Amino acid sequence: MPEAPARNPLDSFLNAVQATIDGPVTWFREKIVEPNRQTYPWYHQKFRRVPSIDQCYTDDAVCIFEANQQFKRDKMVDNEILAILRQRFEDCVLYEQPDHERKCRSLLDSYEKASENWFIKYGDLGGYANAKTAYMKQKHRMIWERRHGPVGTGMKTVDGEGDAASGH
């Protein structure tokens, strides 16, 4: 559709300036950028994996920022996975009543394992957690397991008997 004729000389001048500036930009976008772009739906956007916080230098603010953003994306994905597993189990319980304890056992086991893994990684970090606090939590857990064995199995003792905390 052709443009309407200019109403006054100022309007003509502004149209000419706009065409001079916008013309090459529009041509470049339509002829170069858009044909060479791969289009993905926004909900399938793929981010490249960035270095984790332990691979960043202490003074590299950009790397630390990217690691924190990656951590937040990973946490959101893990939250959604957990929500999907929980919903599958709840749907199974509603559908398979009264035999749900037997028929939904595998879904419950997978949900409980996923929630345990989620808590190992993100639990007790608080609402403002970042990649560094999660990394420190992982480091402290590994030190604990090296000294005392897997979490939840009790503490190792020197003589191999009893619990070190109880002194027996």
URJO-V95978 format. One record per helix or strand of 2 or more residues. SS is the DSSP state (H for helix, E for strand). FROM is the first residue (numbers start at 1). TO is the last residue. If there is no record, write none. Layout:
{{SS	FROM	TO} {SS	FROM	TO}}
This chain:
{{H	9	36} {H	42	44} {H	53	55} {H	61	95} {H	100	103} {H	105	122} {H	131	148}}
